[in-house]
Amino acid sequence: MRNKMQISLKSPSEIEKMRVAGRLAAEVLEFIEPYVVAGVTTGELDDRMNDYIVNVEQAISADLGYEGYPKATCISVNEEVCHGIPGPKILRNGDIVNIDITVIKDKYYGDTSKMYVVGGKTSLRNEQLIRCAQEGMYEAIKTVRAGSNLADIGAAIQKVADRYHFSIVRDYCGHGIGSGFHEDPQVLHYKNNFDLLLEPGMCFTIEPMINAGTYKCKVNRKNGWVVTTADHQPSAQWEHTLLVTADGVEVLTLRKDEDFPRIIHH
């Protein structure tokens, strides 16, 4: 399987650049937290984050202009699964919001996303959905180490989603990352037989999208980007960029607010 794909194993100098890009991406999500409040528009949040990326971090957004995408970030609200385009939409108390950010620094990419609850309170079901997506991601990260199988990631997330009785989006997946935004391999988030042994120096994202209802999605025909659940039920997602190490994994996009280890040794 490996030979059919162009999987790049990162050198020590490349890994250092990936660490920097990952940290910068995480810092954008930390920076924007106080501004995710009722009454703000998603466009205003996008402007703030782009300004921070360009002027504070001296980096650039990977999203802006990517295949014609018009904004610096993706902000997906409630039933939006991914690729929500920031604009005039006003956030309200109880909304659940995913902000997905990818920065480029010194030609290397850091990609991460986080869920926010507007006003700090939402429905119990929304809270469970958010928790399920994060738990699924964390359980998947724990499987990663040299010699483990890529398929272990999907199996770990599937167990968590089944326990919560939620569904896993199949149309979108995690991906290799480095000096390219989307590299090999594809990382499936549901139970699968995609057989690939992990090697030290691989970098990829794990970014499960969990839906309250059906796993099926639809793409907005007008803009060609915004993905929503087919049944208009809410969706949640978390994402980290990871480095496979000889004996475990390093989370390159870990934030200060997370109770999870940056480096796991097995």
Order of alpha helices (4+ residues) and beta strands (2+ residues): alpha-alpha-beta-beta-beta-beta-beta-alpha-alpha-beta-beta-beta-beta-beta-beta-beta-beta-beta-beta-beta
